[in-house]
Amino acid sequence: MVDRFFTAQIEAAKQLQRELFVRWQREHRDKFPGIADLATRIRPGIDQVTGEMLEALAGQGASPDPFPLALPAASTLAGISPGAVRTARAPLSPGTTR
């Protein structure tokens, strides 16, 4: 389950990135002033959420029915498309092959 979970997180991130690029092209966006720094602001936040997700997964143990899994609040941040959220959460949905 852990492999599927993190593969889904990577796919969701790629999906969100593609969606954002399409949106920015449609809006004729150029450079973004005042964007958060990847190394000092964005990556530490991602690392924190990753740690929280690992703790949530570890807390499920070998339970035959790991649902519902309590996900970190950041997994539902505004601005993340519903499609990317579905992709990220797919391995955690009831009925998913384990």
C-alpha positions as CSV (number, residue, x, y, z in Angstrom):
1,M,0.0,0.0,0.0
2,V,2.8,2.4,0.8
3,D,4.3,2.1,-2.7
4,R,0.9,2.7,-4.3
5,F,0.3,5.6,-2.0
6,F,3.5,7.5,-2.8
7,T,3.3,6.7,-6.5
8,A,-0.1,8.3,-6.4
9,Q,1.3,11.4,-4.6
10,I,3.9,11.8,-7.4
11,E,1.3,11.4,-10.1
12,A,-1.0,13.9,-8.4
13,A,1.8,16.4,-8.2
14,K,2.5,15.9,-11.9
15,Q,-1.2,16.3,-12.7
16,L,-1.5,19.5,-10.7
17,Q,1.7,20.9,-12.4
18,R,0.3,20.2,-15.8
19,E,-3.1,21.8,-14.9
20,L,-1.3,24.9,-13.6
21,F,0.8,25.3,-16.7
22,V,-2.3,25.0,-18.9
23,R,-4.1,27.6,-16.7
24,W,-1.1,30.0,-16.7
25,Q,-0.8,29.7,-20.5
26,R,-4.5,30.4,-20.9
27,E,-4.2,33.4,-18.7
28,H,-1.0,34.6,-20.5
29,R,0.9,34.6,-17.3
30,D,4.6,35.7,-17.3
31,K,6.9,35.7,-14.4
32,F,5.5,35.5,-10.9
33,P,6.7,38.3,-8.6
34,G,7.2,37.4,-4.9
35,I,6.9,33.7,-5.4
36,A,7.7,31.5,-2.3
37,D,11.3,30.1,-2.3
38,L,11.4,26.4,-3.0
39,A,14.2,25.6,-0.6
40,T,13.1,27.7,2.4
41,R,9.3,27.7,2.2
42,I,7.8,25.2,-0.1
43,R,10.0,22.1,0.4
44,P,9.8,22.3,4.3
45,G,6.0,22.4,4.0
46,I,6.0,19.4,1.7
47,D,8.4,17.5,4.0
48,Q,6.1,18.2,6.9
49,V,3.0,16.9,5.1
50,T,5.0,13.9,3.9
51,G,6.0,13.1,7.5
52,E,2.4,13.4,8.6
53,M,1.2,11.1,5.8
54,L,3.8,8.5,6.8
55,E,2.7,8.7,10.4
56,A,-0.9,8.2,9.3
57,L,0.0,5.2,7.2
58,A,2.2,3.7,10.0
59,G,-0.7,4.2,12.4
60,Q,-2.9,1.9,10.2
61,G,-0.5,-1.0,10.7
62,A,-1.5,-4.2,9.1
63,S,-5.2,-3.6,9.6
64,P,-7.3,-5.4,7.0
65,D,-9.5,-2.3,6.7
66,P,-7.3,0.8,6.9
67,F,-10.2,3.2,6.2
68,P,-11.0,5.9,7.0
69,L,-7.4,7.2,7.1
70,A,-7.0,10.6,8.7
71,L,-5.1,12.7,6.2
72,P,-3.1,15.8,7.1
73,A,-5.1,19.0,6.6
74,A,-2.7,20.2,3.8
75,S,-4.0,17.4,1.6
76,T,-7.1,19.5,1.1
77,L,-5.5,22.9,0.5
78,A,-7.5,25.3,-1.6
79,G,-6.1,25.6,-5.1
80,I,-5.4,21.9,-5.6
81,S,-7.7,20.6,-8.2
82,P,-10.3,18.0,-7.3
83,G,-8.7,15.7,-9.9
84,A,-5.3,15.9,-8.3
85,V,-6.8,15.3,-4.9
86,R,-8.7,12.2,-6.2
87,T,-5.4,10.9,-7.8
88,A,-3.5,11.4,-4.5
89,R,-6.2,9.7,-2.4
90,A,-7.0,6.9,-4.8
91,P,-4.9,4.2,-2.9
92,L,-6.7,5.1,0.3
93,S,-10.2,4.8,-1.0
94,P,-12.4,1.9,0.1
95,G,-12.4,-0.8,-2.6
96,T,-8.9,-0.1,-3.8
97,T,-6.9,-3.2,-4.4
98,R,-4.4,-3.6,-1.6
